[in-house]
Amino acid sequence: MHKEFDDDLNTKTIEISDNIIDNALRYFTSRDIGWVYPAKSYAVAILYARWLEDIFGEDFYEALDDPELLYNNDPYFVPYSRDRDTYNTIIVNMPEDLSGGMVPDIRRYFEEEFLLNVE
């Protein structure tokens, strides 16, 4: 059975902004940021790589550099090796507490995609 995800870009109004770092950092603290790309891709990739490391023991930077980290579902995703400076700036400035902003929603998508909460 094919499951529809409510984060399908084809159903969203997205905003394109060159202010990647500031907007990516807002995903960790703000609930009202919306769909701002490519910043959202950077934030999601960092979180996915972190959770892959925490849950499955994957190397964070190898996961972040995997071109298929976001399953080719995100046309704005850039692997780590293609934009290290931007990723590194986001990583060193993101909050330690990753329970705010859009993080819970992103975590829910992650868990759905990896079938971690299957009943």
C-alpha positions as CSV (number, residue, x, y, z in Angstrom):
1,M,0.0,0.0,0.0
2,H,1.3,3.4,-0.9
3,K,1.1,6.0,1.9
4,E,0.7,9.7,1.1
5,F,2.9,12.0,3.2
6,D,1.6,15.5,4.1
7,D,5.0,17.0,3.3
8,D,4.6,16.4,-0.5
9,L,6.1,19.5,-2.1
10,N,3.6,19.2,-5.0
11,T,0.8,20.2,-2.5
12,K,2.6,23.1,-0.8
13,T,3.2,26.7,-1.5
14,I,6.9,27.1,-1.2
15,E,9.1,30.2,-0.9
16,I,12.6,30.3,-2.3
17,S,15.2,32.4,-0.4
18,D,18.9,32.8,-0.7
19,N,19.1,33.4,3.1
20,I,19.8,29.7,3.7
21,I,21.6,29.9,7.1
22,D,19.2,32.1,8.9
23,N,16.1,30.3,7.6
24,A,17.5,26.9,8.3
25,L,18.2,27.9,11.9
26,R,14.6,29.1,12.2
27,Y,13.4,25.5,11.6
28,F,14.9,24.6,14.9
29,T,13.1,27.4,16.8
30,S,10.1,28.6,15.0
31,R,6.7,26.9,14.3
32,D,5.6,29.5,11.7
33,I,8.4,29.4,9.1
34,G,6.5,27.6,6.4
35,W,8.1,25.9,3.4
36,V,11.3,28.0,2.7
37,Y,13.8,26.4,0.4
38,P,16.5,25.5,0.1
39,A,16.9,26.2,3.9
40,K,14.3,23.5,4.8
41,S,16.4,21.0,2.9
42,Y,19.5,21.8,4.9
43,A,17.7,21.6,8.3
44,V,16.0,18.3,7.4
45,A,19.2,16.8,6.1
46,I,21.1,17.7,9.3
47,L,18.3,16.3,11.5
48,Y,18.0,13.1,9.4
49,A,21.8,12.5,9.5
50,R,21.8,13.1,13.3
51,W,19.0,10.6,13.9
52,L,20.6,8.1,11.6
53,E,23.7,8.4,13.7
54,D,21.8,8.2,17.0
55,I,19.4,5.3,16.1
56,F,21.4,3.3,13.5
57,G,25.0,4.1,14.3
58,E,25.6,5.7,10.9
59,D,28.4,8.3,10.6
60,F,26.8,11.7,10.7
61,Y,28.9,13.3,7.9
62,E,28.7,10.2,5.7
63,A,24.9,10.2,6.0
64,L,24.8,14.0,5.4
65,D,26.9,13.5,2.3
66,D,24.7,10.7,0.9
67,P,22.9,12.0,-2.3
68,E,20.0,9.7,-1.4
69,L,19.7,10.9,2.2
70,L,16.3,12.4,1.4
71,Y,15.3,9.7,-1.0
72,N,15.5,11.9,-4.1
73,N,12.2,13.5,-2.9
74,D,13.7,16.9,-2.3
75,P,14.9,18.8,-5.4
76,Y,16.7,21.3,-3.2
77,F,18.8,18.9,-1.2
78,V,22.6,19.3,-1.5
79,P,25.0,16.7,-0.1
80,Y,27.4,17.9,2.5
81,S,30.5,17.8,0.3
82,R,28.9,20.2,-2.1
83,D,28.3,22.9,0.5
84,R,30.4,22.3,3.6
85,D,30.6,25.9,4.7
86,T,26.8,26.4,4.8
87,Y,26.3,23.1,6.6
88,N,29.1,23.8,9.1
89,T,27.7,27.2,9.9
90,I,24.2,25.8,10.5
91,I,25.6,23.0,12.6
92,V,27.7,25.1,14.9
93,N,24.8,27.6,15.4
94,M,21.9,25.3,15.9
95,P,20.5,24.9,19.4
96,E,21.5,22.0,21.6
97,D,17.9,21.4,22.5
98,L,16.3,20.0,19.4
99,S,12.7,19.8,20.7
100,G,11.4,23.1,19.4
101,G,10.4,24.7,16.2
102,M,9.6,22.3,13.4
103,V,11.8,19.6,14.8
104,P,9.0,17.5,16.2
105,D,7.2,17.5,12.8
106,I,10.4,16.6,11.0
107,R,11.0,13.8,13.5
108,R,7.5,12.4,12.8
109,Y,8.3,12.3,9.1
110,F,11.6,10.6,9.8
111,E,9.9,8.0,12.0
112,E,7.2,7.4,9.4
113,E,9.8,7.0,6.6
114,F,11.9,4.6,8.6
115,L,8.9,2.7,10.0
116,L,9.9,3.4,13.6
117,N,6.4,3.8,15.0
118,V,4.6,1.0,13.1
119,E,1.8,-0.5,15.2
